[in-house]
Amino acid sequence: MMDHTSDPNAARYVLDPQRTDLAREFRGCIRGPHSEELKKLLHRMRWGAFPGRYLLVMVEPGRRWALAQMPDERGQKVKVFHDVVFESLDDAEWHVFGLRWKALTGTELKLD
């Protein structure tokens, strides 16, 4: 079995917006362990090439994180949203997961 970090297709993983089971899996265990399918999705979300990718910036070590966004062009500054701050890393990761989901599928992530 190939690890997602060495799988050449993981960064091109195509997310089916109907696969909300993967979002539920992530929500239930944000830090893992994750299924192979979810690992591929997370790899795509975190390392795949798409403009304006969202990320987190630590504001206060181990206590607060702010939402940020990668620039469209290399060499530009990361945009930090100082008004979108989290005191829980799990809440922050879940928020970014939803933003990345929308960026990849064009649809809002809605769970029952």
C-alpha positions as CSV (number, residue, x, y, z in Angstrom):
1,M,0.0,0.0,0.0
2,M,1.4,3.4,-1.0
3,D,1.6,6.1,1.6
4,H,-0.2,9.3,0.6
5,T,3.0,11.4,1.0
6,S,4.7,9.4,-1.7
7,D,1.6,8.9,-3.9
8,P,2.1,11.1,-7.0
9,N,-1.6,11.4,-7.5
10,A,-2.5,12.5,-4.0
11,A,-1.9,16.2,-4.8
12,R,-4.3,15.9,-7.7
13,Y,-7.0,14.1,-5.7
14,V,-10.4,15.0,-7.1
15,L,-12.9,15.6,-4.3
16,D,-16.5,14.4,-5.0
17,P,-18.7,16.9,-3.1
18,Q,-21.0,14.0,-2.2
19,R,-18.2,12.4,-0.1
20,T,-19.4,14.1,3.1
21,D,-18.4,10.8,4.8
22,L,-14.8,12.0,4.6
23,A,-15.8,15.3,6.3
24,R,-17.6,13.4,9.0
25,E,-14.5,11.2,9.5
26,F,-12.3,14.3,9.8
27,R,-14.7,16.1,12.2
28,G,-14.8,13.0,14.4
29,C,-11.1,12.7,14.7
30,I,-9.3,15.8,13.4
31,R,-5.9,14.7,14.4
32,G,-6.3,11.1,13.2
33,P,-5.8,8.4,12.6
34,H,-7.4,8.8,9.2
35,S,-8.5,6.4,6.4
36,E,-6.4,6.2,3.3
37,E,-9.0,8.1,1.3
38,L,-9.1,10.9,3.9
39,K,-5.3,11.1,3.9
40,K,-5.4,11.7,0.1
41,L,-8.0,14.4,0.5
42,L,-6.0,16.1,3.3
43,H,-2.9,15.9,1.2
44,R,-4.7,17.6,-1.7
45,M,-6.1,20.3,0.6
46,R,-2.8,21.1,2.3
47,W,-0.3,20.7,-0.6
48,G,-2.3,20.8,-3.9
49,A,-1.8,23.8,-6.1
50,F,-4.8,26.1,-6.0
51,P,-4.7,29.9,-5.5
52,G,-5.7,31.5,-2.2
53,R,-5.2,28.4,-0.1
54,Y,-6.3,28.9,3.5
55,L,-4.0,28.1,6.5
56,L,-3.6,28.9,10.1
57,V,-1.1,31.2,11.8
58,M,-0.2,30.7,15.5
59,V,-0.9,34.0,17.3
60,E,-0.1,32.8,20.8
61,P,1.9,29.6,21.1
62,G,-0.4,26.6,21.8
63,R,-3.3,28.9,22.7
64,R,-4.6,31.0,19.7
65,W,-4.6,30.6,15.9
66,A,-5.7,33.1,13.2
67,L,-7.0,32.3,9.8
68,A,-4.6,33.3,7.0
69,Q,-4.5,32.9,3.2
70,M,-1.7,32.2,0.8
71,P,-1.0,34.9,-1.8
72,D,-1.9,34.1,-5.5
73,E,1.7,34.8,-6.5
74,R,5.0,33.6,-4.9
75,G,6.8,36.4,-3.0
76,Q,3.7,38.2,-1.9
77,K,2.8,38.4,1.8
78,V,0.4,35.9,3.5
79,K,-2.9,37.7,4.4
80,V,-3.7,37.2,8.1
81,F,-7.3,37.6,9.2
82,H,-6.8,39.0,12.7
83,D,-10.6,39.1,13.2
84,V,-10.9,35.3,12.7
85,V,-9.1,33.8,15.7
86,F,-9.6,30.4,17.4
87,E,-8.7,29.3,20.9
88,S,-9.1,25.6,19.9
89,L,-6.8,24.1,17.3
90,D,-9.5,21.5,16.5
91,D,-12.0,24.3,15.8
92,A,-9.5,26.1,13.7
93,E,-8.6,23.0,11.7
94,W,-12.3,22.3,11.1
95,H,-13.0,25.8,9.9
96,V,-10.1,25.6,7.4
97,F,-11.3,22.2,6.3
98,G,-14.6,23.7,5.4
99,L,-13.0,26.6,3.5
100,R,-10.7,24.3,1.6
101,W,-13.7,22.0,0.8
102,K,-15.5,24.9,-0.8
103,A,-12.4,26.0,-2.7
104,L,-12.1,22.4,-4.2
105,T,-15.7,21.7,-4.9
106,G,-17.4,25.1,-5.3
107,T,-20.0,24.1,-2.7
108,E,-20.4,24.8,1.0
109,L,-19.8,21.8,3.2
110,K,-23.1,20.9,4.8
111,L,-23.3,18.0,7.3
112,D,-26.6,16.7,8.7
